[in-house]
Amino acid sequence: MKTENFVLNGMMGLVVGDALGVPVEFMIREELKADPVIDMRNYGTHEQPKGTWSDDSSMAIATMDSLCQGVNYEDMMKKFCEWVLYGEYTPYGDVFDIGISTRKAILNYGKGIEPLQCGGKTEGDNGNGSLMRILPFALYVCGKYNNLCSIEENKAMNMVHKVSCLTHAHPRSQIGCGFYTRFLASILQNKGQNSLLDIMKESAKCTFKHYEQGIYPKVMTEELKAYERLHEIESFAGLSEDNIHSTGYVVHTLEAAIWCFITTNNYKDCVLKAVNLGGDTDTIGAVAGGLAGCYYGYENIPKDWLAVIKKREWIEELCNKMQMQIEKERV
């Protein structure tokens, strides 16, 4: 893996994609076709100034801050509580967006439930709330273990599943975070050597193989069918926009983000395509932006977009701190 600051690449890719989508969250696709997002916007859905990021970035930043001292699930939950209760990890000290399952999990922690038992386990607990914040942890395990294979891969993926369980413990949500982690690992290991499509094809193939190898309970592997459209990435890339859903359901969010990533050839077009799908625009922008940031690099995120991101210097300082922590722990 290159020694570039991949935490900065990915996290700023996520934050910028999130902020781009905040003003148009919940708008339908037809509305955005009539008035597409082409730049950072002021106000809109949540009446926030341009460059304002939402819960996606808040929870990812809180996770990153926790990881600067290593892996501690209790500490992550404490930081999520600080976000909800005191407005920590927000642009202006105010929480203006939080998912239902995430709120329930944080309340569970407040009641004294163990961190890894806080997340919802039902079919209805498969929103994108763990996927939207998994990027810093995915980067942590990718960086620490360098090459996700054999025992190291199994250990890393089990940790990813546990981080999902803090708020979303259903196997489908855990697997969604696993797919995203494997995609990021492949990007970090192979960009510059293989085409983007080849990287994603091979990564999808390896991820399905990982979950099918018999190390997980049957209830876990059965959930793979929810992600069946990712089995053939080349065919998936050829789908029309009409076949891509942009809801807050974890599978839809992952699919939409990957589709935007593999059907564009630069950061800007990827995140614009993501938010113009409508629906859960901030999260799809964040998830797609994380992939694109890791692949294209910080220097290819539009400078004028970066310039308006609230608390940018603080976020970038945390990115640098986490990068150093990873390098210190690298196996």
Phi, psi and chi 1 to 4 in degrees:
 res  aa     phi    psi   chi1   chi2   chi3   chi4
   1 MET       -  139.8 -171.6 -176.2  -62.9      -
   2 LYS   -67.3  157.8  -63.9  179.5 -179.5  178.6
   3 THR   -88.3   10.4   56.3      -      -      -
   4 GLU   -61.0  162.9   64.3 -177.4  -24.0      -
   5 ASN   -81.3   82.9 -167.1  -28.7      -      -
   6 PHE   -70.5  -22.6   54.1   86.4      -      -
   7 VAL   -67.4  -45.8  176.9      -      -      -
   8 LEU   -60.8  -45.9 -179.4   70.0      -      -
   9 ASN   -55.8  -52.7  -67.6  -15.3      -      -
  10 GLY   -71.1  -46.5      -      -      -      -
  11 MET   -66.6  -42.3  -79.9  -61.6  -61.5      -
  12 MET   -71.5  -29.5  -68.5  -49.2  -64.1      -
  13 GLY   -62.2  -40.8      -      -      -      -
  14 LEU   -66.6  -49.8 -179.6  152.8      -      -
  15 VAL   -63.1  -42.9  173.5      -      -      -
  16 VAL   -66.0  -42.1  170.2      -      -      -
  17 GLY   -62.6  -39.1      -      -      -      -
  18 ASP   -61.3  -51.8  176.8   11.3      -      -
  19 ALA   -62.8  -33.3      -      -      -      -
  20 LEU   -65.7  -33.2 -164.1   69.8      -      -
  21 GLY   -89.8  -18.1      -      -      -      -
  22 VAL   -54.6  -47.2  163.9      -      -      -
  23 PRO   -66.9  -17.9  -20.3   33.7      -      -
  24 VAL  -117.2   14.5  -66.4      -      -      -
  25 GLU   -57.7  137.3 -172.4  178.1   15.4      -
  26 PHE    78.5   -6.5  -51.8  130.1      -      -
  27 MET   -69.1  145.0  -72.3 -178.8   66.1      -
  28 ILE   -84.7  160.2   62.3  173.1      -      -
  29 ARG   -58.3  -39.5 -161.7  168.2  -62.9  179.8
  30 GLU   -64.3  -37.5  -71.8   68.0   24.8      -
  31 GLU   -62.5  -40.2  -70.0  178.1  -70.4      -
  32 LEU   -76.4  -25.0  -73.6  166.2      -      -
  33 LYS   -66.6  -34.1  -75.4 -173.2 -177.2  -60.1
  34 ALA   -76.1  -29.6      -      -      -      -
  35 ASP  -142.8   72.1 -177.9   21.3      -      -
  36 PRO   -68.4  150.1   25.8  -34.8      -      -
  37 VAL   -72.2  126.1  175.7      -      -      -
  38 ILE  -125.7   -7.1   58.3  172.8      -      -
  39 ASP  -159.7  173.9 -155.8  -13.3      -      -
  40 MET   -62.1  138.2  -73.7  -75.4  179.8      -
  41 ARG  -116.7  153.4  -70.6 -173.1  178.2 -176.3
  42 ASN   -88.2  146.2  -93.0  -53.2      -      -
  43 TYR    58.3 -123.3  -52.8  112.6      -      -
  44 GLY    81.6 -144.9      -      -      -      -
  45 THR   -48.0  -49.9  -57.7      -      -      -
  46 HIS  -102.5    7.6  -63.5  -74.7      -      -
  47 GLU    54.9   47.3  -70.6  -65.7  -45.2      -
  48 GLN  -114.6  147.4  -60.3  -68.8  -32.7      -
  49 PRO   -64.8  157.7  -15.5   27.7      -      -
  50 LYS   -59.4  146.4   67.3  171.8   64.6  173.8
  51 GLY    87.5    4.6      -      -      -      -
  52 THR   -85.8  127.6  -59.8      -      -      -
  53 TRP  -102.3  164.3   28.4  -85.7      -      -
  54 SER  -113.8 -156.3   71.1      -      -      -
  55 ASP   -61.1  -29.9   56.2  -28.2      -      -
  56 ASP   -55.7  -54.5  -53.7   76.0      -      -
  57 SER   -69.7  -39.2  -63.3      -      -      -
  58 SER   -56.4  -47.8  -70.0      -      -      -
  59 MET   -71.8  -33.9  -63.6 -165.6   79.0      -
  60 ALA   -68.1  -40.4      -      -      -      -
  61 ILE   -66.9  -41.0  -66.4  166.3      -      -
  62 ALA   -61.1  -41.8      -      -      -      -
  63 THR   -62.1  -44.8  -58.8      -      -      -
  64 MET   -61.4  -43.0  179.6  168.7   61.2      -
  65 ASP   -60.9  -41.3 -170.2   22.2      -      -
  66 SER   -64.2  -42.3 -178.6      -      -      -
  67 LEU   -68.1  -15.1  -72.8  169.9      -      -
  68 CYS   -65.4  -13.4  -72.4      -      -      -
  69 GLN  -114.7   13.9  -74.8   76.8   45.9      -
  70 GLY    96.2 -176.0      -      -      -      -
  71 VAL   -83.9  121.1  178.3      -      -      -
  72 ASN  -150.3  101.3 -175.4  -38.1      -      -
  73 TYR   -62.5  -36.3  -54.2  117.3      -      -
  74 GLU   -61.8  -44.1 -174.8   95.5   30.4      -
  75 ASP   -65.2  -37.8 -173.7   65.0      -      -
  76 MET   -60.0  -46.3  -73.8 -176.5 -160.5      -
  77 MET   -64.6  -37.9  -74.2  -58.5  -73.3      -
  78 LYS   -60.9  -39.9  -74.9  179.5  179.3  177.5
  79 LYS   -70.8  -34.2  -75.2  178.0  167.1   47.6
  80 PHE   -64.1  -38.5  -64.9  160.9      -      -
  81 CYS   -63.7  -42.5  -73.0      -      -      -
  82 GLU   -61.1  -35.4  -70.4  169.3    4.7      -
  83 TRP   -63.9  -51.4  163.0   59.5      -      -
  84 VAL   -69.3  -44.1  171.7      -      -      -
  85 LEU   -81.5  -36.3  -64.1  174.3      -      -
  86 TYR  -121.9    2.3  -50.9  116.5      -      -
  87 GLY    73.9   16.9      -      -      -      -
  88 GLU   -65.8  153.4  -63.4  -69.2  -26.9      -
  89 TYR    63.0   29.6  -52.2  105.4      -      -
  90 THR  -120.4  161.9   64.0      -      -      -
  91 PRO   -65.9  -36.8  -20.8   32.2      -      -
  92 TYR  -130.3   17.1  -52.9  107.9      -      -
  93 GLY    78.4   20.8      -      -      -      -
  94 ASP  -139.2  131.0 -180.0   46.7      -      -
  95 VAL   -91.3  118.1  178.0      -      -      -
  96 PHE  -115.7    3.2   61.9   85.9      -      -
  97 ASP  -156.0  126.1 -163.1   10.1      -      -
  98 ILE  -155.3  136.3 -179.3  171.6      -      -
  99 GLY   -75.7  155.9      -      -      -      -
 100 ILE   -63.1  -48.8  -65.3  171.0      -      -
 101 SER   -65.4  -36.5  -66.4      -      -      -
 102 THR   -64.6  -44.8  -64.1      -      -      -
 103 ARG   -60.5  -44.4 -175.2 -173.8  -66.1  -85.1
 104 LYS   -60.7  -42.9  -74.4 -179.7 -179.4  177.1
 105 ALA   -64.0  -41.5      -      -      -      -
 106 ILE   -67.9  -36.5  -67.0  171.1      -      -
 107 LEU   -64.5  -38.7  -74.2  172.3      -      -
 108 ASN   -60.1  -42.4  -77.2  -20.5      -      -
 109 TYR   -63.0  -39.8  179.1   69.9      -      -
 110 GLY   -63.7  -23.6      -      -      -      -
 111 LYS   -85.1   -0.8  -65.9  173.2 -176.5  175.4
 112 GLY    99.2    6.4      -      -      -      -
 113 ILE   -72.7  142.0  -64.3  174.2      -      -
 114 GLU   -59.0  142.0  -70.5  -65.9  -45.8      -
 115 PRO   -49.5  -46.5  -29.6   36.1      -      -
 116 LEU   -76.5   -3.1  -63.7  179.1      -      -
 117 GLN  -108.3    5.0  -61.0  -58.7  -42.8      -
 118 CYS   -80.4  -31.4  -74.1      -      -      -
 119 GLY   -72.1  147.9      -      -      -      -
 120 GLY   -68.0  145.3      -      -      -      -
 121 LYS  -116.3    4.1  -59.0  174.5  178.1   64.8
 122 THR   -90.9  168.4   71.7      -      -      -
 123 GLU   -55.8  -34.0  179.3   86.4   12.8      -
 124 GLY   -76.8   -4.7      -      -      -      -
 125 ASP   -98.1   38.3  -67.7  -55.3      -      -
 126 ASN  -115.7   40.5  -79.3  -50.6      -      -
 127 GLY   -73.0 -178.8      -      -      -      -
 128 ASN   -93.5   20.1   52.7   25.8      -      -
 129 GLY   -66.9  -26.5      -      -      -      -
 130 SER   -91.0  -34.8   61.1      -      -      -
 131 LEU   -60.5  -39.6  177.3   64.1      -      -
 132 MET   -67.4  -20.8   73.2 -176.9 -166.9      -
 133 ARG  -112.9    2.7   61.5  172.4  169.2   80.9
 134 ILE   -78.0  -18.4 -158.5   64.1      -      -
 135 LEU   -52.6  -50.4 -177.9  135.9      -      -
 136 PRO   -62.0  -36.4   18.5  -30.7      -      -
 137 PHE   -70.5  -38.1 -166.3   80.1      -      -
 138 ALA   -60.3  -43.7      -      -      -      -
 139 LEU   -65.3  -35.8  -66.5  177.8      -      -
 140 TYR   -61.2  -51.3  173.9   85.4      -      -
 141 VAL   -70.7  -34.7  -63.9      -      -      -
 142 CYS   -63.2  -40.9  -70.3      -      -      -
 143 GLY   -74.2  -42.1      -      -      -      -
 144 LYS   -67.1  -44.7  177.9  173.3  178.9  176.0
 145 TYR   -93.7   -6.3  -64.3  107.3      -      -
 146 ASN    66.4  -49.7 -162.9   29.2      -      -
 147 ASN  -139.2  110.2 -174.9    9.8      -      -
 148 LEU   -75.7   90.1  -62.7 -171.4      -      -
 149 CYS  -144.4  158.5   61.6      -      -      -
 150 SER    46.9 -130.3   64.9      -      -      -
 151 ILE   -63.1  -40.1  -65.1  171.8      -      -
 152 GLU   -62.4  -40.4  -71.6 -179.3   -3.5      -
 153 GLU   -61.7  -48.9  175.0 -168.5   49.3      -
 154 ASN   -59.8  -42.8  -64.1  -19.9      -      -
 155 LYS   -63.5  -45.5 -178.8  178.3 -179.9 -179.5
 156 ALA   -64.2  -43.8      -      -      -      -
 157 MET   -67.8  -35.9  -68.5  -70.1  -85.7      -
 158 ASN   -63.6  -36.4  -78.3  -33.2      -      -
 159 MET   -66.9  -40.4  -69.2  166.6   70.6      -
 160 VAL   -60.5  -44.2  167.7      -      -      -
 161 HIS   -60.3  -41.0  -63.7  155.7      -      -
 162 LYS   -63.3  -39.7  -72.6  178.6  179.8  178.4
 163 VAL   -66.2  -36.2  171.6      -      -      -
 164 SER   -61.5  -41.6  175.9      -      -      -
 165 CYS   -63.2  -16.6  -74.1      -      -      -
 166 LEU   -57.6  -34.5  -64.8  175.4      -      -
 167 THR  -127.8  -26.9   57.6      -      -      -
 168 HIS  -136.6  100.7  -67.2   68.9      -      -
 169 ALA  -100.9   -2.1      -      -      -      -
 170 HIS   -65.5  141.0 -168.4  -81.6      -      -
 171 PRO   -53.1  -33.3  -28.1   35.7      -      -
 172 ARG   -64.2  -40.1 -163.3  174.3  -50.8  161.3
 173 SER   -69.4  -39.3  -71.2      -      -      -
 174 GLN   -61.2  -44.0  -66.0 -178.5   52.9      -
 175 ILE   -66.0  -38.0  -70.6  173.3      -      -
 176 GLY   -58.6  -42.1      -      -      -      -
 177 CYS   -67.3  -34.3  -69.1      -      -      -
 178 GLY   -65.0  -44.6      -      -      -      -
 179 PHE   -58.4  -46.4  -94.0  101.0      -      -
 180 TYR   -62.6  -40.8 -165.8   67.1      -      -
 181 THR   -62.8  -44.2  -61.1      -      -      -
 182 ARG   -66.1  -37.3  -71.1  -64.4  -61.0  -95.8
 183 PHE   -62.2  -44.4  -76.2  131.7      -      -
 184 LEU   -63.1  -41.6  -73.8  167.1      -      -
 185 ALA   -60.0  -43.8      -      -      -      -
 186 SER   -65.9  -38.7  -65.3      -      -      -
 187 ILE   -62.4  -48.3  -71.1  167.6      -      -
 188 LEU   -64.2  -33.8  -66.3  173.8      -      -
 189 GLN   -85.9  -25.5  -68.4  160.1   14.1      -
 190 ASN  -122.3   -6.8  -62.5  -63.6      -      -
 191 LYS   -63.4  140.3   67.4  176.0 -178.9  176.1
 192 GLY    89.4  -13.4      -      -      -      -
 193 GLN  -110.2  -34.8  -57.3  174.2   43.2      -
 194 ASN  -130.3  161.5  -55.4   98.8      -      -
 195 SER   -68.7  157.1   71.3      -      -      -
 196 LEU   -56.2  -46.1 -173.9  156.3      -      -
 197 LEU   -64.0  -40.6 -167.2   59.6      -      -
 198 ASP   -64.4  -39.4  -76.3  -17.5      -      -
 199 ILE   -60.6  -46.6  -70.0  169.9      -      -
 200 MET   -71.1  -36.2  -61.7  -61.7  -80.7      -
 201 LYS   -61.7  -49.0  -79.2  166.0   57.6  178.1
 202 GLU   -66.2  -38.0 -176.1   60.4   25.9      -
 203 SER   -65.4  -43.8 -177.2      -      -      -
 204 ALA   -61.2  -44.4      -      -      -      -
 205 LYS   -58.7  -46.1  178.4 -178.0  174.8 -178.1
 206 CYS   -67.4  -34.4  -70.0      -      -      -
 207 THR   -69.1  -44.4  -54.2      -      -      -
 208 PHE   -60.0  -42.6  -83.4  100.1      -      -
 209 LYS   -61.6  -40.4 -175.3  177.4  178.7 -179.6
 210 HIS   -59.2  -46.8  172.2   79.6      -      -
 211 TYR   -76.2  -16.9  -78.4  113.2      -      -
 212 GLU   -95.2    0.2  -69.3  166.5  -12.1      -
 213 GLN   -80.1   -2.3   64.5 -178.8  -54.7      -
 214 GLY    93.5   13.2      -      -      -      -
 215 ILE   -94.3   -8.3   62.0  171.8      -      -
 216 TYR  -111.8  156.4  -64.2  109.1      -      -
 217 PRO   -59.3  153.3  -20.0   31.0      -      -
 218 LYS   -56.9  -37.9 -174.1  178.1  178.9 -178.4
 219 VAL   -61.3  -28.5   67.5      -      -      -
 220 MET   -74.7  -50.5 -173.3   89.3  163.4      -
 221 THR   -67.3  -28.3   54.8      -      -      -
 222 GLU   -64.1  -26.0  -75.5  178.1  -13.6      -
 223 GLU   -73.1  -10.1  -73.5  -64.6  -30.0      -
 224 LEU   -59.3  -28.7  -86.1  175.8      -      -
 225 LYS   -61.6  -23.8   63.9 -179.2 -179.7  -68.0
 226 ALA   -65.7  -24.0      -      -      -      -
 227 TYR  -106.4   18.8  -64.2   93.9      -      -
 228 GLU   -56.5  -31.4 -171.7   60.8   31.7      -
 229 ARG   -65.7  -18.3  -66.1 -148.1  -60.2  179.6
 230 LEU   -86.5   -3.1  -61.3  178.9      -      -
 231 HIS   -63.3  -38.4 -144.3  -65.3      -      -
 232 GLU  -116.9   89.3  -61.7  -66.1  -24.4      -
 233 ILE   -61.4  -37.7  -72.2  -70.0      -      -
 234 GLU   -62.5  -43.3 -157.1  157.1   14.5      -
 235 SER   -66.5  -40.2  -61.8      -      -      -
 236 PHE   -60.9  -40.2 -179.3   69.8      -      -
 237 ALA   -62.9  -26.2      -      -      -      -
 238 GLY   -84.6   -2.4      -      -      -      -
 239 LEU   -66.6  148.4  -66.9  176.1      -      -
 240 SER   -79.2  162.4   69.8      -      -      -
 241 GLU   -57.3  -31.0 -175.6 -175.1   88.5      -
 242 ASP   -62.8  -21.6  -68.8  -19.6      -      -
 243 ASN   -95.7    6.0  -70.3  -58.9      -      -
 244 ILE  -109.0  123.6  -57.7  -60.7      -      -
 245 HIS   -98.5  142.5  -52.3  -71.8      -      -
 246 SER  -123.5   48.2   50.4      -      -      -
 247 THR   -94.2 -179.0   74.2      -      -      -
 248 GLY   -85.1    3.9      -      -      -      -
 249 TYR   -69.9  132.8  172.4   42.4      -      -
 250 VAL   -54.4  -41.9   62.8      -      -      -
 251 VAL   -66.1  -43.8  178.6      -      -      -
 252 HIS   -62.4  -42.1  -72.0  170.8      -      -
 253 THR   -64.0  -46.1  -62.7      -      -      -
 254 LEU   -62.8  -46.1 -176.8   62.6      -      -
 255 GLU   -60.5  -46.1  -74.0 -174.6  -15.5      -
 256 ALA   -62.1  -43.2      -      -      -      -
 257 ALA   -64.1  -44.0      -      -      -      -
 258 ILE   -66.5  -41.6  -68.3  169.1      -      -
 259 TRP   -60.6  -44.2 -176.8   78.7      -      -
 260 CYS   -63.4  -39.0  -67.9      -      -      -
 261 PHE   -67.2  -43.7 -179.9   51.0      -      -
 262 ILE   -86.8   -5.4   60.6 -179.5      -      -
 263 THR  -110.4   13.3   56.6      -      -      -
 264 THR  -132.5  171.3   52.5      -      -      -
 265 ASN  -130.6   21.4   59.5   14.0      -      -
 266 ASN  -161.0  163.0   59.9   77.9      -      -
 267 TYR   -59.3  -50.6  176.9   87.4      -      -
 268 LYS   -57.4  -49.1 -177.9  176.4 -178.0  178.8
 269 ASP   -65.9  -35.0  -72.4  -12.8      -      -
 270 CYS   -61.6  -52.4  174.3      -      -      -
 271 VAL   -72.8  -31.7  -68.7      -      -      -
 272 LEU   -65.4  -40.7  -74.8  175.2      -      -
 273 LYS   -62.6  -39.1 -166.2  167.4 -166.5  174.1
 274 ALA   -64.0  -50.9      -      -      -      -
 275 VAL   -72.3  -27.3  -58.7      -      -      -
 276 ASN   -78.5   -1.3  -78.8  -49.8      -      -
 277 LEU   -72.1  -19.4  -71.4  173.7      -      -
 278 GLY    78.9 -179.3      -      -      -      -
 279 GLY    79.6 -124.6      -      -      -      -
 280 ASP   -84.6   65.9 -159.5   -4.7      -      -
 281 THR   -64.9  -38.1   53.4      -      -      -
 282 ASP   -67.5  -40.6   57.4  -25.2      -      -
 283 THR   -73.7  -42.3  -57.2      -      -      -
 284 ILE   -65.2  -37.8  -65.0  171.1      -      -
 285 GLY   -63.0  -39.2      -      -      -      -
 286 ALA   -68.7  -46.2      -      -      -      -
 287 VAL   -67.5  -43.4  176.3      -      -      -
 288 ALA   -67.3  -39.9      -      -      -      -
 289 GLY   -63.1  -34.0      -      -      -      -
 290 GLY   -64.3  -44.5      -      -      -      -
 291 LEU   -62.2  -49.3  -68.1  169.7      -      -
 292 ALA   -66.2  -36.5      -      -      -      -
 293 GLY   -62.5  -42.3      -      -      -      -
 294 CYS   -66.2  -35.8  -75.8      -      -      -
 295 TYR   -80.4  -45.7 -172.4   76.4      -      -
 296 TYR   -93.4  -20.9  -63.5  109.4      -      -
 297 GLY    90.3  155.0      -      -      -      -
 298 TYR   -53.9  -39.8  177.8   83.4      -      -
 299 GLU   -66.3  -14.1   66.7  -82.6    6.1      -
 300 ASN  -103.9    6.4  -71.4  -53.5      -      -
 301 ILE   -81.6  130.9  -60.4  173.5      -      -
 302 PRO   -51.1  128.2  -29.5   36.9      -      -
 303 LYS   -63.2  -36.3  -58.0  -63.4 -177.3  -70.0
 304 ASP   -70.7  -25.9   53.9  -27.1      -      -
 305 TRP   -73.1  -45.5  -68.9   -0.1      -      -
 306 LEU   -59.0  -35.9  -76.2  167.1      -      -
 307 ALA   -63.2  -26.1      -      -      -      -
 308 VAL   -99.8   -2.0  -61.3      -      -      -
 309 ILE   -65.9  125.4  -66.7  -63.0      -      -
 310 LYS   -68.3  137.3  -53.3  -52.2  175.5 -170.2
 311 LYS    57.9   31.6  -64.7 -173.3  178.2  177.8
 312 ARG   -56.3  -46.1  172.0 -171.7  167.5 -170.1
 313 GLU   -61.2  -40.0  -67.1   79.1    8.6      -
 314 TRP   -65.1  -44.0  169.2   67.2      -      -
 315 ILE   -62.0  -44.7  -61.5  169.4      -      -
 316 GLU   -66.0  -33.3  -67.0 -177.3   -3.3      -
 317 GLU   -65.1  -41.4 -176.7 -180.0  -27.1      -
 318 LEU   -64.9  -37.6  -82.8  177.0      -      -
 319 CYS   -59.5  -45.4  -69.4      -      -      -
 320 ASN   -63.5  -38.8  -66.3  -28.1      -      -
 321 LYS   -65.8  -42.9 -171.1  175.8  177.6 -177.1
 322 MET   -68.0  -39.0 -179.1  176.7  148.2      -
 323 GLN   -57.8  -43.0 -178.9   79.9   27.0      -
 324 MET   -65.6  -38.0  -71.9 -170.6  -71.6      -
 325 GLN   -63.6  -41.9  179.3   69.0   22.4      -
 326 ILE   -61.8  -45.6  -70.0  170.9      -      -
 327 GLU   -63.6  -32.1  -68.9  170.4    1.8      -
 328 LYS   -70.8  -34.8 -175.0  172.5   76.4  172.0
 329 GLU   -92.7   -8.6  -67.9 -172.2   38.2      -
 330 ARG   -52.0  130.5 -175.5  162.1  -71.9  158.4
 331 VAL   -81.1      -  174.5      -      -      -
